Amino acid sequence: MTFADWTAYFRANQNHLAELSWDDTYRLTERERRAAGRSLQHFQRGESSEGHHLYHHAQTSHDADYLAAMRLFIAEEQGHAKVLGRFLDVQGLPRLRVCFTDNVFRWLRRLSNWEHTIRLLLTAEIIAAVYYRALYHATYSGLLQQICLRILRDERQHIAFQCSTLRYLRPRRSSLGWWLSQQLHRGLMIGTTAVVWVCYNRTLWAGGMGPVGFAAGVAQEWERAQQLLRTPAAELPAAQGSVGHLGPAHLATQGQ
């Protein structure tokens, strides 16, 4: 896929969060609030970045298609934050102004060059793809499950988008430099997996993921990303512009 293809995909996907069941009267039980409330607050905060640093890197590409795709990607992430924030409001859960894990990732992004910023983003997308799968199974809220399905599908496409950017950047690096970056990224992925488990294991347990299952889910998404990095862009399938058939039956077979 080219960046023009990604721009077309993000444009086609802009309204997929518009039709959610906000009339759902279900309220999270105390058990659900204990299991998922804190992690929801943190992930909502993490999705709310304005993306200034990322957009600055995109501007240095001097590629109009990439710049347009990145602008739409940032807007899509902000759409996730808006929907999650509204859900928190409905459930009477306060939105966070400060989140330690989010602050750490923002600090690392500010210190990183373009490639490493994308690798940090890819790390977050991989974690999110597993987290929202667990969150879906951790609640009986139909509205929250709808949100999880839509965000989960977006996160999997975001993984592919970040991999497209890394493939674009790879010719700028020597073979040794790329290999070293890959090893550092692998270490970051392992460390982030451990931190996320420690911080949010209540949600993961409630979603049917113990530490082994969570690590296996992350490893599965990591390997999918590596496969995308190894596949020539011309051979990649086009992204789909609709929510698609990602439902309970599919989720039940993923990482459980």
Backbone as JSON, one array per atom type, in Angstrom:
{
  "sequence": "MTFADWTAYFRANQNHLAELSWDDTYRLTERERRAAGRSLQHFQRGESSEGHHLYHHAQTSHDADYLAAMRLFIAEEQGHAKVLGRFLDVQGLPRLRVCFTDNVFRWLRRLSNWEHTIRLLLTAEIIAAVYYRALYHATYSGLLQQICLRILRDERQHIAFQCSTLRYLRPRRSSLGWWLSQQLHRGLMIGTTAVVWVCYNRTLWAGGMGPVGFAAGVAQEWERAQQLLRTPAAELPAAQGSVGHLGPAHLATQGQ",
  "N": [[0.82, -1.2, 0.0], [0.45, 2.24, -0.76], [1.14, 5.56, 0.58], [-0.85, 7.2, -0.32], [-2.91, 5.37, -0.6], [-3.31, 4.8, 2.11], [-4.2, 7.29, 3.0], [-6.65, 7.42, 1.65], [-7.92, 5.26, 2.88], [-8.09, 6.1, 5.64], [-9.72, 8.34, 5.32], [-12.09, 7.14, 4.39], [-12.76, 5.83, 6.65], [-13.57, 7.6, 8.55], [-16.06, 8.06, 9.79], [-16.77, 5.87, 11.3], [-17.15, 5.6, 14.0], [-19.47, 6.83, 14.55], [-22.0, 5.7, 14.87], [-22.89, 4.47, 17.53], [-24.23, 2.7, 20.35], [-25.42, 4.75, 22.26], [-27.64, 4.98, 23.73], [-27.75, 2.85, 25.37], [-28.56, 1.49, 28.44], [-27.09, 0.17, 30.3], [-25.11, -0.09, 33.22], [-21.87, -0.15, 34.49], [-20.96, -2.75, 36.7], [-19.91, -2.88, 40.16], [-17.85, -4.7, 40.31], [-16.96, -4.75, 37.63], [-16.13, -2.11, 37.38], [-14.01, -2.06, 39.2], [-12.34, -3.88, 37.95], [-11.89, -2.84, 35.34], [-12.09, -0.05, 35.28], [-9.91, 1.69, 36.02], [-7.9, 1.09, 34.12], [-9.25, 1.8, 31.78], [-9.47, 4.57, 32.14], [-6.77, 5.28, 31.98], [-6.03, 4.38, 29.4], [-7.73, 5.95, 27.87], [-6.64, 8.46, 28.34], [-4.15, 8.03, 27.17], [-4.82, 7.87, 24.46], [-5.32, 10.44, 23.78], [-3.46, 12.23, 22.77], [-2.24, 15.17, 21.12], [-0.49, 15.0, 19.06], [1.6, 16.65, 18.09], [4.45, 16.43, 17.98], [4.76, 14.11, 16.45], [3.5, 14.9, 14.07], [5.23, 16.9, 13.28], [7.51, 15.4, 12.55], [6.38, 14.09, 10.35], [6.06, 16.22, 8.6], [8.67, 16.7, 7.85], [9.11, 14.78, 5.97], [8.34, 15.67, 3.51], [6.4, 14.62, 1.91], [3.41, 14.71, 0.54], [1.25, 12.92, 0.57], [1.86, 11.21, 2.7], [1.83, 13.06, 4.78], [-0.85, 13.84, 4.77], [-2.06, 11.39, 5.38], [-1.01, 10.96, 7.94], [-2.1, 13.11, 9.35], [-4.8, 12.39, 9.33], [-4.64, 9.96, 10.66], [-3.85, 10.79, 13.26], [-6.14, 12.23, 13.92], [-7.94, 10.12, 14.02], [-7.05, 8.66, 16.23], [-7.55, 10.59, 18.18], [-10.29, 10.56, 17.99], [-10.83, 8.09, 19.15], [-10.12, 8.7, 21.8], [-12.07, 10.6, 22.38], [-14.47, 9.12, 22.24], [-14.02, 7.15, 24.21], [-13.73, 8.86, 26.38], [-16.3, 9.96, 26.54], [-17.69, 7.66, 27.21], [-16.61, 7.16, 29.76], [-17.61, 9.43, 31.06], [-20.38, 8.93, 30.98], [-20.5, 6.72, 32.63], [-19.79, 7.78, 35.02], [-17.12, 7.93, 35.71], [-14.13, 9.58, 36.38], [-12.21, 11.56, 34.07], [-8.71, 11.35, 33.44], [-6.17, 13.72, 34.05], [-3.5, 13.45, 34.26], [-1.24, 10.84, 33.64], [0.96, 8.35, 34.5], [2.22, 6.32, 32.89], [1.52, 7.18, 30.33], [2.76, 9.68, 30.32], [5.45, 8.9, 30.39], [5.74, 7.64, 27.87], [5.21, 9.84, 26.21], [7.36, 11.5, 26.89], [9.51, 9.92, 26.02], [8.95, 9.92, 23.27], [9.39, 12.59, 22.63], [12.13, 12.72, 22.87], [12.98, 11.17, 20.8], [14.06, 10.27, 17.45], [12.62, 10.33, 14.11], [12.21, 7.63, 13.19], [12.38, 6.15, 15.61], [10.32, 7.28, 17.05], [8.14, 6.31, 15.62], [8.49, 3.61, 16.14], [7.99, 3.56, 18.88], [5.29, 4.27, 18.81], [4.29, 2.05, 17.42], [4.76, 0.05, 19.29], [2.92, 0.82, 21.29], [0.53, 0.49, 19.83], [0.48, -2.28, 19.4], [0.27, -3.26, 22.03], [-2.22, -2.12, 22.64], [-3.9, -3.47, 20.86], [-4.06, -5.97, 22.02], [-4.97, -5.37, 24.58], [-7.58, -4.21, 24.19], [-8.9, -6.39, 23.23], [-8.96, -8.02, 25.49], [-10.43, -6.32, 27.17], [-12.91, -6.29, 25.92], [-13.92, -8.81, 26.62], [-14.09, -8.48, 29.31], [-16.31, -7.18, 30.18], [-19.9, -6.72, 30.43], [-21.15, -4.73, 29.17], [-22.84, -3.66, 26.42], [-22.41, -1.37, 24.87], [-19.73, -0.67, 25.51], [-18.46, -2.93, 24.53], [-19.02, -2.63, 21.8], [-17.49, -0.34, 21.3], [-14.95, -1.36, 21.85], [-14.67, -3.27, 19.77], [-14.6, -1.65, 17.48], [-12.4, 0.06, 17.98], [-10.41, -1.85, 18.29], [-10.25, -2.94, 15.71], [-9.32, -0.67, 14.38], [-6.82, -0.32, 15.65], [-5.4, -2.53, 14.78], [-5.16, -1.91, 12.07], [-3.68, 0.38, 12.39], [-1.27, -0.66, 13.26], [-0.39, -1.8, 10.86], [-0.12, 0.54, 9.36], [1.93, 1.94, 10.72], [3.97, 0.13, 10.26], [4.2, 0.41, 7.5], [5.3, 2.96, 7.41], [7.78, 2.48, 8.67], [8.93, 0.75, 6.79], [9.24, 2.57, 4.75], [11.17, 4.22, 5.87], [13.34, 2.56, 6.16], [15.38, 2.3, 4.05], [17.03, 4.43, 4.65], [18.7, 3.68, 6.61], [21.63, 1.85, 7.65], [22.34, -1.67, 7.27], [23.29, -2.76, 9.65], [22.58, -0.74, 11.47], [19.78, -0.83, 11.26], [19.3, -3.43, 12.2], [20.19, -3.21, 14.85], [18.34, -1.34, 15.8], [16.05, -2.88, 15.61], [16.55, -4.83, 17.55], [16.67, -3.29, 19.89], [14.08, -2.36, 19.86], [12.68, -4.74, 20.21], [13.45, -5.3, 22.85], [12.27, -3.1, 24.12], [9.61, -3.74, 23.65], [9.27, -6.06, 25.15], [9.79, -5.09, 27.74], [7.74, -3.17, 27.97], [5.5, -4.81, 27.83], [5.73, -6.19, 30.25], [5.44, -4.06, 32.09], [2.85, -3.13, 31.5], [1.37, -5.39, 32.18], [1.8, -5.47, 34.97], [0.58, -3.04, 35.7], [-2.06, -3.17, 34.73], [-3.23, -5.63, 35.18], [-5.59, -6.47, 36.38], [-7.7, -5.91, 34.6], [-6.89, -7.5, 32.45], [-6.9, -10.09, 33.56], [-9.65, -10.24, 34.12], [-10.57, -10.27, 31.54], [-9.89, -12.76, 30.74], [-7.21, -13.28, 30.35], [-4.28, -14.46, 31.52], [-0.88, -13.95, 32.74], [0.73, -15.42, 30.96], [-0.97, -15.8, 28.76], [-1.41, -13.13, 28.03], [1.19, -12.29, 27.35], [1.6, -14.03, 25.22], [-0.36, -13.11, 23.45], [0.62, -10.54, 22.88], [3.06, -11.26, 21.7], [2.1, -12.55, 19.44], [0.92, -10.4, 18.01], [3.21, -8.85, 17.68], [4.75, -10.52, 16.01], [3.1, -10.52, 13.78], [3.41, -7.85, 13.0], [6.15, -7.9, 12.36], [6.08, -9.58, 10.16], [4.67, -7.96, 8.38], [6.59, -5.97, 8.06], [8.49, -7.38, 6.69], [7.28, -7.92, 4.29], [7.03, -6.95, 0.93], [5.77, -3.74, -0.04], [4.11, -3.68, -2.29], [2.92, -6.16, -2.27], [1.16, -6.22, -0.19], [-2.16, -6.52, 1.14], [-4.95, -4.36, 0.43], [-6.11, -1.91, 2.78], [-9.19, -2.1, 4.55], [-12.14, -0.14, 4.47], [-14.24, -0.27, 6.3], [-15.93, -1.46, 9.28], [-16.0, -4.21, 9.22], [-15.85, -7.85, 9.67], [-15.27, -8.37, 12.43], [-15.9, -9.82, 15.15], [-17.48, -11.32, 18.09], [-17.02, -14.12, 17.73], [-14.66, -14.15, 16.26], [-12.93, -12.83, 18.06], [-12.89, -14.65, 20.14], [-11.17, -16.55, 19.31], [-8.72, -15.42, 19.38], [-5.83, -15.05, 21.05], [-6.72, -16.11, 23.46]],
  "CA": [[0.0, 0.0, 0.0], [1.12, 3.53, -0.76], [0.55, 6.49, 1.55], [-2.11, 7.67, -0.92], [-3.9, 4.36, -0.21], [-3.61, 4.99, 3.53], [-5.02, 8.49, 3.11], [-8.0, 7.04, 1.22], [-8.49, 4.4, 3.93], [-8.46, 6.88, 6.82], [-10.88, 9.17, 4.97], [-13.27, 6.28, 4.33], [-13.02, 5.3, 8.0], [-13.73, 8.72, 9.49], [-17.34, 8.09, 10.5], [-17.13, 4.53, 11.79], [-17.51, 5.68, 15.42], [-20.63, 7.7, 14.68], [-23.23, 4.98, 15.21], [-22.72, 3.63, 18.7], [-25.49, 2.62, 21.12], [-25.32, 5.6, 23.44], [-28.88, 4.83, 24.51], [-27.6, 1.66, 26.22], [-28.76, 1.89, 29.85], [-26.28, -0.68, 31.19], [-24.09, 0.57, 34.03], [-20.85, -1.09, 34.95], [-21.08, -3.19, 38.08], [-18.74, -2.55, 40.98], [-16.78, -5.62, 39.91], [-16.43, -4.29, 36.35], [-15.42, -0.86, 37.62], [-12.72, -2.39, 39.82], [-11.52, -4.61, 37.0], [-11.56, -2.15, 34.1], [-12.2, 1.41, 35.35], [-8.61, 2.37, 36.05], [-7.22, 0.93, 32.83], [-9.99, 2.61, 30.81], [-9.06, 5.97, 32.34], [-5.4, 5.43, 31.51], [-5.97, 4.25, 27.95], [-8.36, 7.14, 27.31], [-5.64, 9.52, 28.38], [-3.11, 7.71, 26.2], [-5.32, 8.09, 23.1], [-5.71, 11.84, 23.62], [-2.34, 13.08, 22.35], [-2.49, 16.05, 19.98], [0.37, 14.53, 17.98], [2.43, 17.71, 17.49], [5.79, 15.92, 17.69], [4.61, 13.17, 15.35], [3.17, 15.65, 12.86], [6.47, 17.59, 12.88], [8.31, 14.43, 11.8], [5.72, 13.85, 9.07], [6.33, 17.37, 7.74], [10.03, 16.6, 7.31], [9.13, 13.8, 4.88], [8.03, 16.37, 2.26], [5.54, 13.72, 1.16], [2.05, 15.22, 0.8], [0.35, 11.8, 0.88], [2.15, 10.76, 4.07], [1.39, 14.11, 5.7], [-2.31, 13.74, 4.84], [-2.39, 10.16, 6.1], [-0.67, 11.15, 9.35], [-3.1, 14.02, 9.93], [-6.03, 11.61, 9.53], [-4.35, 8.97, 11.71], [-3.91, 11.49, 14.55], [-7.56, 12.52, 14.17], [-8.61, 8.87, 14.39], [-6.67, 8.39, 17.62], [-8.29, 11.53, 19.01], [-11.66, 10.07, 17.99], [-10.88, 7.05, 20.18], [-10.11, 9.37, 23.1], [-13.37, 11.26, 22.56], [-15.48, 8.09, 22.51], [-13.74, 6.58, 25.53], [-14.03, 9.89, 27.37], [-17.76, 10.04, 26.69], [-18.12, 6.47, 27.97], [-16.26, 7.41, 31.16], [-18.56, 10.41, 31.59], [-21.67, 8.25, 31.17], [-20.38, 5.79, 33.75], [-19.41, 8.5, 36.23], [-15.7, 7.74, 35.99], [-13.45, 10.82, 35.99], [-11.11, 11.52, 33.1], [-7.44, 11.68, 34.06], [-5.35, 14.77, 33.44], [-2.11, 13.0, 34.32], [-1.09, 9.39, 33.67], [2.4, 8.12, 34.53], [2.68, 5.56, 31.72], [1.37, 8.06, 29.16], [3.81, 10.7, 30.41], [6.72, 8.26, 30.03], [5.77, 7.47, 26.41], [5.32, 11.17, 25.59], [8.73, 11.94, 27.12], [10.36, 9.16, 25.11], [8.71, 10.38, 21.9], [10.03, 13.9, 22.44], [13.57, 12.51, 22.76], [13.26, 10.22, 19.73], [14.01, 10.7, 16.07], [11.4, 9.91, 13.41], [12.06, 6.17, 13.22], [12.13, 5.64, 16.96], [8.97, 7.71, 17.41], [7.22, 5.35, 15.01], [8.63, 2.34, 16.87], [7.24, 3.73, 20.13], [3.87, 4.19, 18.46], [3.99, 0.66, 17.09], [4.7, -0.66, 20.57], [1.64, 1.15, 21.92], [-0.56, -0.1, 19.04], [0.48, -3.71, 19.66], [-0.31, -3.44, 23.36], [-3.64, -1.77, 22.58], [-4.62, -4.52, 20.15], [-4.31, -7.06, 22.97], [-5.75, -4.83, 25.7], [-9.0, -4.05, 23.85], [-9.44, -7.75, 23.12], [-9.27, -8.44, 26.85], [-11.48, -5.46, 27.7], [-14.17, -6.76, 25.34], [-14.38, -9.96, 27.38], [-14.13, -8.14, 30.74], [-17.52, -6.41, 30.49], [-21.18, -7.07, 29.83], [-21.69, -3.53, 28.55], [-22.9, -3.75, 24.96], [-21.78, -0.17, 24.32], [-18.28, -0.78, 25.64], [-18.02, -3.96, 23.6], [-19.01, -2.0, 20.47], [-16.32, 0.54, 21.24], [-13.76, -2.21, 21.77], [-14.58, -3.86, 18.43], [-14.18, -0.64, 16.5], [-11.03, 0.5, 18.26], [-9.52, -2.98, 18.02], [-10.0, -3.01, 14.28], [-8.47, 0.47, 14.04], [-5.46, -0.54, 16.14], [-4.72, -3.49, 13.89], [-4.79, -1.17, 10.88], [-2.61, 1.31, 12.76], [-0.02, -1.44, 13.23], [0.03, -1.9, 9.46], [0.29, 1.87, 8.92], [3.26, 2.22, 11.28], [4.93, -0.73, 9.54], [4.42, 1.04, 6.2], [6.23, 4.06, 7.64], [9.1, 1.92, 8.93], [9.48, 0.27, 5.52], [9.62, 3.79, 4.03], [12.37, 4.77, 6.48], [14.43, 1.58, 6.24], [16.53, 2.57, 3.16], [17.88, 5.48, 5.2], [19.54, 3.08, 7.65], [22.49, 0.74, 7.26], [21.83, -2.97, 7.72], [23.62, -2.9, 11.07], [21.76, 0.2, 12.23], [18.42, -1.36, 11.3], [19.3, -4.61, 13.08], [20.28, -2.73, 16.23], [17.05, -0.75, 16.15], [15.1, -3.98, 15.8], [16.82, -5.48, 18.84], [16.24, -2.36, 20.93], [12.62, -2.34, 19.83], [12.24, -5.99, 20.83], [13.62, -5.12, 24.29], [11.22, -2.17, 24.55], [8.34, -4.45, 23.61], [9.25, -6.97, 26.31], [9.67, -4.28, 28.95], [6.41, -2.57, 28.01], [4.57, -5.9, 28.15], [5.81, -6.44, 31.7], [4.88, -2.91, 32.82], [1.4, -3.12, 31.29], [0.79, -6.46, 32.99], [1.82, -5.05, 36.37], [-0.34, -1.92, 35.92], [-3.44, -3.38, 34.3], [-3.54, -7.07, 35.16], [-6.99, -6.71, 36.77], [-8.5, -5.95, 33.37], [-6.47, -8.64, 31.64], [-7.45, -11.28, 34.22], [-11.1, -10.23, 33.92], [-10.8, -10.59, 30.14], [-9.49, -14.13, 30.46], [-5.79, -13.36, 30.01], [-3.26, -14.49, 32.55], [0.38, -13.38, 32.24], [1.21, -16.16, 29.78], [-1.86, -15.49, 27.66], [-1.16, -11.76, 27.61], [2.48, -12.27, 26.65], [1.42, -14.73, 23.95], [-1.11, -12.21, 22.57], [1.55, -9.5, 22.43], [4.01, -11.9, 20.79], [1.38, -12.79, 18.19], [0.82, -9.13, 17.3], [4.58, -8.48, 17.31], [5.14, -11.31, 14.84], [2.33, -10.01, 12.63], [4.08, -6.63, 12.58], [7.4, -8.26, 11.71], [5.73, -10.1, 8.84], [4.35, -6.8, 7.56], [7.85, -5.3, 7.74], [9.23, -8.21, 5.73], [6.53, -8.07, 3.05], [7.09, -5.77, 0.07], [4.53, -2.96, 0.0], [3.26, -4.01, -3.43], [2.25, -7.43, -2.04], [0.26, -6.1, 0.94], [-3.55, -6.29, 0.77], [-5.45, -3.02, 0.72], [-6.88, -1.77, 4.01], [-10.62, -2.01, 4.34], [-12.67, 1.09, 5.04], [-15.41, -0.48, 7.14], [-15.61, -2.2, 10.5], [-15.7, -5.58, 8.83], [-16.43, -8.96, 10.41], [-14.49, -8.61, 13.62], [-16.92, -9.95, 16.17], [-17.2, -12.21, 19.23], [-16.46, -15.41, 17.31], [-13.27, -13.91, 15.92], [-12.18, -12.5, 19.26], [-12.76, -15.84, 20.98], [-10.06, -17.37, 18.82], [-7.51, -14.6, 19.38], [-5.06, -14.79, 22.26], [-7.34, -16.6, 24.68]],
  "C": [[0.86, 1.26, 0.0], [0.49, 4.43, 0.31], [-0.72, 7.13, 0.99], [-3.23, 6.68, -0.59], [-4.3, 4.53, 1.25], [-4.48, 6.23, 3.75], [-6.47, 8.17, 2.74], [-8.68, 6.18, 2.28], [-8.96, 5.23, 5.12], [-9.66, 7.8, 6.52], [-12.16, 8.34, 4.96], [-13.7, 5.81, 5.71], [-13.43, 6.37, 9.01], [-15.0, 8.64, 10.34], [-17.72, 6.77, 11.15], [-17.44, 4.51, 13.29], [-18.79, 6.46, 15.64], [-21.87, 6.97, 15.19], [-22.96, 3.97, 16.32], [-23.99, 3.72, 19.55], [-25.41, 3.42, 22.41], [-26.6, 5.58, 24.28], [-28.86, 3.58, 25.39], [-27.66, 2.09, 27.7], [-27.9, 1.09, 30.82], [-25.26, 0.17, 31.94], [-23.12, -0.48, 34.55], [-21.1, -1.47, 36.41], [-19.83, -2.78, 38.85], [-17.56, -3.45, 40.6], [-16.14, -5.17, 38.6], [-15.63, -2.99, 36.53], [-14.06, -1.12, 38.26], [-11.78, -3.04, 38.81], [-11.02, -3.73, 35.86], [-11.54, -0.63, 34.2], [-10.87, 2.13, 35.24], [-7.9, 2.27, 34.7], [-7.92, 1.73, 31.75], [-9.58, 4.07, 30.91], [-7.66, 6.21, 31.75], [-5.31, 5.34, 29.99], [-6.67, 5.42, 27.26], [-7.38, 8.3, 27.28], [-4.56, 9.29, 27.33], [-3.52, 7.97, 24.76], [-5.49, 9.57, 22.78], [-4.59, 12.77, 23.16], [-2.71, 13.93, 21.14], [-1.54, 15.76, 18.82], [1.27, 15.57, 17.35], [3.8, 17.2, 17.08], [5.75, 14.98, 16.49], [4.36, 13.91, 14.04], [4.4, 16.42, 12.36], [7.36, 16.65, 12.09], [7.7, 14.19, 10.42], [5.99, 14.99, 8.09], [7.72, 17.29, 7.12], [10.13, 15.6, 6.17], [8.96, 14.47, 3.52], [7.21, 15.49, 1.32], [4.09, 14.1, 1.49], [1.09, 14.1, 1.19], [0.58, 11.3, 2.31], [1.65, 11.79, 5.08], [-0.14, 14.06, 5.87], [-2.73, 12.51, 5.63], [-2.12, 10.32, 7.59], [-1.67, 12.07, 10.04], [-4.38, 13.25, 10.25], [-5.83, 10.54, 10.6], [-4.46, 9.61, 13.1], [-5.37, 11.79, 14.91], [-8.31, 11.26, 14.6], [-8.29, 8.48, 15.82], [-7.43, 9.32, 18.57], [-9.78, 11.16, 19.07], [-11.84, 8.96, 19.02], [-10.96, 7.69, 21.57], [-11.46, 10.0, 23.4], [-14.45, 10.24, 22.94], [-15.27, 7.48, 23.9], [-14.05, 7.59, 26.63], [-15.53, 10.02, 27.61], [-18.28, 8.83, 27.47], [-17.79, 6.64, 29.45], [-17.25, 8.38, 31.8], [-19.91, 9.75, 31.9], [-21.65, 7.36, 32.41], [-19.97, 6.48, 35.05], [-17.99, 8.27, 36.66], [-14.93, 8.97, 35.53], [-12.38, 10.58, 34.94], [-9.83, 11.96, 33.82], [-6.77, 12.83, 33.31], [-3.89, 14.35, 33.36], [-2.12, 11.48, 34.4], [0.4, 9.08, 33.53], [2.88, 7.41, 33.27], [2.59, 6.4, 30.45], [2.46, 9.12, 29.16], [5.17, 10.14, 30.0], [6.83, 8.12, 28.51], [5.89, 8.82, 25.71], [6.74, 11.71, 25.73], [9.69, 11.23, 26.17], [10.2, 9.62, 23.66], [9.41, 11.71, 21.64], [11.54, 13.76, 22.27], [13.97, 11.7, 21.53], [13.29, 10.89, 18.36], [12.76, 10.1, 15.4], [11.18, 8.4, 13.52], [11.68, 5.67, 14.6], [10.78, 6.11, 17.51], [7.94, 6.74, 16.86], [7.3, 4.0, 15.73], [7.91, 2.42, 18.22], [5.74, 3.64, 19.88], [3.46, 2.75, 18.16], [3.89, -0.19, 18.34], [3.36, -0.44, 21.25], [0.47, 0.51, 21.17], [-0.66, -1.61, 19.29], [-0.14, -4.01, 21.02], [-1.81, -3.19, 23.33], [-4.46, -2.86, 21.9], [-4.95, -5.69, 21.07], [-5.19, -6.58, 24.12], [-7.24, -4.76, 25.35], [-9.67, -5.4, 23.62], [-9.83, -8.26, 24.5], [-10.42, -7.63, 27.43], [-12.85, -5.89, 27.18], [-14.76, -7.89, 26.18], [-14.54, -9.65, 28.87], [-15.41, -7.42, 31.14], [-18.74, -7.02, 29.84], [-21.85, -5.85, 29.19], [-21.66, -3.66, 27.03], [-22.23, -2.56, 24.3], [-20.27, -0.27, 24.37], [-17.73, -1.86, 24.7], [-18.01, -3.44, 22.16], [-17.77, -1.13, 20.29], [-15.05, -0.28, 21.08], [-13.58, -2.79, 20.37], [-14.08, -2.86, 17.41], [-12.76, -0.17, 16.73], [-10.05, -0.62, 17.96], [-9.22, -3.09, 16.53], [-9.09, -1.86, 13.83], [-7.02, 0.21, 14.45], [-4.7, -1.52, 15.25], [-4.33, -2.83, 12.57], [-3.68, -0.17, 11.17], [-1.26, 0.59, 12.81], [0.5, -1.52, 11.8], [0.52, -0.55, 8.94], [1.68, 2.22, 9.45], [4.32, 1.36, 10.59], [5.21, -0.18, 8.14], [5.42, 2.19, 6.33], [7.65, 3.54, 7.88], [9.73, 1.37, 7.65], [9.95, 1.45, 4.67], [10.95, 4.33, 4.55], [13.57, 3.83, 6.39], [15.6, 1.87, 5.3], [17.48, 3.64, 3.69], [18.87, 4.94, 6.23], [20.44, 2.02, 7.05], [21.89, -0.56, 7.78], [22.09, -3.16, 9.2], [22.75, -1.98, 11.92], [20.32, -0.28, 12.35], [18.32, -2.54, 12.26], [19.35, -4.18, 14.54], [18.96, -2.11, 16.69], [16.0, -1.82, 16.41], [15.3, -4.65, 17.16], [16.39, -4.58, 20.01], [14.71, -2.31, 21.02], [12.05, -3.61, 20.48], [12.35, -5.88, 22.36], [12.56, -4.19, 24.86], [9.87, -2.88, 24.62], [8.2, -5.38, 24.81], [9.05, -6.18, 27.6], [8.29, -3.66, 29.08], [5.35, -3.61, 28.36], [4.54, -6.16, 29.65], [5.17, -5.3, 32.49], [3.36, -2.89, 32.7], [0.74, -4.23, 32.11], [0.72, -6.04, 34.46], [0.74, -3.99, 36.63], [-1.8, -2.29, 35.69], [-3.87, -4.84, 34.32], [-4.97, -7.37, 35.62], [-7.89, -6.83, 35.54], [-8.17, -7.18, 32.55], [-6.98, -9.95, 32.23], [-8.95, -11.37, 33.95], [-11.47, -10.58, 32.48], [-10.3, -11.96, 29.74], [-8.03, -14.3, 30.08], [-4.94, -13.35, 31.26], [-1.97, -13.95, 31.97], [0.9, -14.09, 31.0], [0.35, -15.83, 28.57], [-1.65, -14.08, 27.13], [0.14, -11.67, 26.82], [2.37, -12.94, 25.29], [0.66, -13.85, 22.95], [-0.23, -11.11, 22.02], [2.54, -10.08, 21.42], [3.38, -12.16, 19.43], [1.28, -11.51, 17.36], [2.2, -8.64, 16.85], [5.01, -9.22, 16.05], [4.37, -10.88, 13.61], [2.97, -8.74, 12.09], [5.38, -6.93, 11.85], [7.16, -8.82, 10.31], [5.39, -8.97, 7.89], [5.62, -6.05, 7.15], [8.65, -6.07, 6.68], [8.56, -8.28, 4.37], [6.65, -6.82, 2.2], [5.74, -5.07, 0.02], [3.57, -3.35, -1.11], [2.46, -5.3, -3.2], [1.25, -7.37, -0.89], [-1.17, -5.9, 0.46], [-3.98, -4.88, 1.14], [-6.21, -3.03, 2.03], [-8.34, -1.62, 3.66], [-11.17, -0.81, 5.07], [-13.91, 0.94, 5.88], [-15.02, -1.33, 8.32], [-15.34, -3.66, 10.21], [-16.28, -6.6, 9.79], [-15.56, -9.34, 11.61], [-15.46, -8.65, 14.79], [-16.54, -10.94, 17.24], [-16.56, -13.53, 18.82], [-15.0, -15.26, 16.95], [-12.43, -13.66, 17.17], [-11.94, -13.74, 20.12], [-11.6, -16.71, 20.57], [-8.72, -16.67, 18.9], [-6.94, -14.43, 20.77], [-5.7, -15.26, 23.54], [-6.74, -17.93, 25.09]]
}
